[in-house]
Amino acid sequence: MALELTLEEYQELAIIALDGNIRATNADRLQNTIDTLVEDGHSRIILDCRGLISMNSDGLAILSDLVRYMRGRGRLVLCHVSQPILDLLHISGLDSFIETTSGKNEAIRRILH
């Protein structure tokens, strides 16, 4: 399954809804979207993972890069993260650096305060 991205932008906040799989063949699309958002001044990014089925090391690399970039510049929150993706974040150690919430409204509330 391909990766579909749906973008919502509100001043400094950007929400990217992910639908599908993050693989080597499409990871650059997500990376380019994030790069553009950051260049445009979005310092608060929510990744809505409700439709994210799976990701491999390419997806983890993007998240790792984003965490490093956002440190001291803004915030990153993931919402609707499935247990397999949470397990992957835990195994990689990224769960110590990425905030997750159960829903989009909670993510918005946390990221704006």
C-alpha positions as CSV (number, residue, x, y, z in Angstrom):
1,M,0.0,0.0,0.0
2,A,1.2,3.5,-0.9
3,L,1.6,6.3,1.6
4,E,-1.0,9.0,1.5
5,L,-0.5,12.3,3.3
6,T,-3.2,14.7,4.3
7,L,-2.0,18.1,5.6
8,E,-3.7,20.6,7.8
9,E,-1.9,23.9,8.6
10,Y,-2.7,26.4,11.3
11,Q,-0.1,29.2,11.9
12,E,2.8,27.4,13.6
13,L,1.0,24.1,13.8
14,A,0.9,21.4,11.1
15,I,-0.9,18.1,11.3
16,I,0.1,15.4,8.9
17,A,-2.3,12.4,8.7
18,L,-0.5,9.3,7.5
19,D,-2.3,6.5,5.7
20,G,-0.5,3.4,4.5
21,N,3.1,2.2,4.9
22,I,6.3,4.1,5.2
23,R,8.9,2.4,3.1
24,A,12.1,3.3,1.2
25,T,10.0,3.9,-1.9
26,N,8.0,6.6,-0.3
27,A,9.9,7.9,2.8
28,D,11.3,10.8,0.8
29,R,7.8,12.1,0.2
30,L,7.2,12.4,3.9
31,Q,10.6,13.8,4.5
32,N,10.0,16.5,1.8
33,T,6.7,17.4,3.3
34,I,8.2,17.8,6.7
35,D,11.2,19.8,5.3
36,T,8.8,22.2,3.6
37,L,6.7,22.7,6.7
38,V,9.7,23.5,8.8
39,E,11.1,25.9,6.2
40,D,7.7,27.6,6.2
41,G,7.9,28.2,9.9
42,H,5.9,25.4,11.4
43,S,7.5,24.7,14.7
44,R,4.8,22.4,16.0
45,I,4.1,19.2,14.1
46,I,1.5,16.4,14.8
47,L,1.7,13.2,13.0
48,D,-1.7,11.5,13.0
49,C,-0.9,7.8,12.7
50,R,-4.4,6.5,12.7
51,G,-4.0,5.1,9.2
52,L,-0.4,4.2,9.5
53,I,-0.1,0.4,8.9
54,S,3.6,-0.1,9.2
55,M,7.0,1.5,8.8
56,N,10.5,0.3,8.4
57,S,13.9,1.7,9.2
58,D,13.3,4.5,6.6
59,G,10.3,5.8,8.7
60,L,12.3,5.5,11.9
61,A,15.2,7.5,10.3
62,I,12.7,10.3,9.4
63,L,11.3,10.4,12.9
64,S,14.8,10.4,14.4
65,D,15.9,13.3,12.2
66,L,12.7,15.2,13.0
67,V,13.2,14.7,16.7
68,R,16.8,16.0,16.5
69,Y,15.7,19.0,14.4
70,M,12.7,19.9,16.5
71,R,14.8,19.8,19.8
72,G,15.0,23.4,21.0
73,R,13.0,24.7,17.9
74,G,9.5,23.3,18.5
75,R,7.5,20.2,19.4
76,L,6.5,16.9,17.8
77,V,3.6,14.8,18.9
78,L,2.3,11.6,17.4
79,C,-1.3,10.6,17.9
80,H,-3.4,7.4,17.2
81,V,-0.3,5.3,17.3
82,S,-1.0,1.6,16.9
83,Q,0.7,-0.9,19.3
84,P,3.0,-2.4,16.6
85,I,4.3,1.1,15.8
86,L,4.6,1.9,19.6
87,D,6.6,-1.3,19.9
88,L,8.9,-0.3,17.0
89,L,9.4,3.1,18.7
90,H,10.3,1.4,21.9
91,I,12.7,-1.1,20.3
92,S,14.5,1.8,18.5
93,G,14.6,3.9,21.7
94,L,12.6,6.8,20.0
95,D,9.8,6.4,22.5
96,S,12.0,8.3,25.0
97,F,12.1,11.3,22.7
98,I,8.7,11.3,21.0
99,E,5.5,12.3,22.8
100,T,2.4,10.2,21.9
101,T,-1.2,10.7,22.6
102,S,-4.3,8.6,22.1
103,G,-6.1,11.2,20.0
104,K,-5.8,14.3,17.8
105,N,-7.6,16.7,20.1
106,E,-5.3,15.7,23.0
107,A,-2.3,16.1,20.7
108,I,-3.4,19.6,19.7
109,R,-4.1,20.6,23.3
110,R,-0.6,19.4,24.5
111,I,1.3,20.9,21.6
112,L,-0.3,24.3,22.0
113,H,0.3,24.5,25.8
